[in-house]
Amino acid sequence: MKFIKFLTLIVLFFAAASFVQADILIDSYVAQISKADKYNSRGQRLQSAAAILRQDRANFHRGRNRDVLDQNDSFFHSYSNREALEKLLERGWASPGFYSAIKNGYPLALVEIYQSNAGYYYVRVTLAN
């Protein structure tokens, strides 16, 4: 009976330890949203905040229309990672008012890319101004 209690405690300990592990910050950068970020390469106006963020990264990594305050990141250098940005944002979090600010203005945003304990990636976006 003592062995079963001991074994149960060990299992509970390791189960609790796995929940305590924090998500891992993979990369972060500052994005300065400009007029150029609101249009795709065919000149069409982008309608969603995620599409605008994605275009900002495409502009940066392709070396076109880089904004003065844009910072480099290694995660969105990959086209497939940029393509997944909408899903990453859906899984993540954005500052209150972010969606309106990015669609209607030219905010400065801190973007953080995390990997969760479960192995999936997500993005947190905080308005800097």
N, C-alpha and C positions, 0 to 999 in steps of 0.2 A: 504494500500500500504506500509506504514512504517513497519507494522507487517511482511509482506512478505520479505522485505529487511532484517529485523532483523533476521528472520528465516533462510534466505539464508546465512547470515553472520555466524550464529551459525553452520550450516551444513558445510560450508567451513572451519571454524575454526577446528572442530573435524576431518574433513577429512585430513586437513594439519597436525594436531597433530599426526594422526596415521602413516603418512609417515615419520615423524621426529624421531620416536622411533628407537633407534639403535638396531642392532642385539645383542644377548646376548652371551657372552663368557661362554661356559659350562665347558670346561676343556682345559688344555694345558700340553704338556710334551716335553721333548727332546728325540729324538730317535737317537742312534748311530747305523748306518747301518753297519753290518759286513757280512762276508762271510756266516755265518750260516743263516742270514736273507734272503739270495738269493736262498735258497733251501727249498722246502716244506718237510713235515714229511715223504714222500716217497722217498726223495733224488732227486727229479726232480728239475731242474733249473727253477726258476720263470722268466717270460718274461716281466712283466709290473711293473712299479714303484709302482702302487697301491698294487699289490700282494706282493711286497717286504715289503712295509710298514705294510701291514696286517700280514705278517709272523713275522716281528719284534715284533708286539704287541702280537701275539700268543706265541712266544718264551718267551716274558717277563711275560705274565700272567700265563703261564703254569709252569714258573720257570725253563725253559730250555734255555740254550744259552743266558742268559742275558748279555748284554754288560755293561762295567763299567760305561759309561755315560748315559745309559738308565734311564729315569725317569718313575715313576708310573703315571698312569691315572686311573680314575674311569670309563670313558665312554667305553673304549675298553676292559674292564674286561669281558663284555658280548660277547659271541660268535656271537650272531645275529648282534651286532653293528660292530664287526670286519668284518663280512660277508658283511656289507653294505659299507665298506670303499671305494670301487671303485666309487660307486654312490656319496658318500659324497665328494670325490675328484673332480669328474666331475662337481658338483655344486659349488665347491669352487675355490681356486686359489693356484698356486704354483710358487715359485721363478723361474725366467728365468734360464734355464739350469738344473732345478731340475730333470726332467725326465732322461736326459742323465747322470747326476751325480749319481743318485741312481742306475741306471742300470749298469754303468761302473766303479763306484768307491765306496768309503765307507764314504759318507758324514755324517755330524751331522746335524740334522734337528729339527727345532722347529715346532711342530704340534699343531694347535689351532682348537678346535671344537666349532662351533657356532650354535645357533638356531636363525633362521630368524624371522622377524615379522610375516611371514605367517605360522610359525610353523615347517618348515622343517630344517633339520640339514645339515651342510656343513663343510668342512675342509679347512684350510689355512696352507700351508706348506712353511716355509722359511728356506733356507740353512743357517747354522750357520758358515760354513767354506768354 
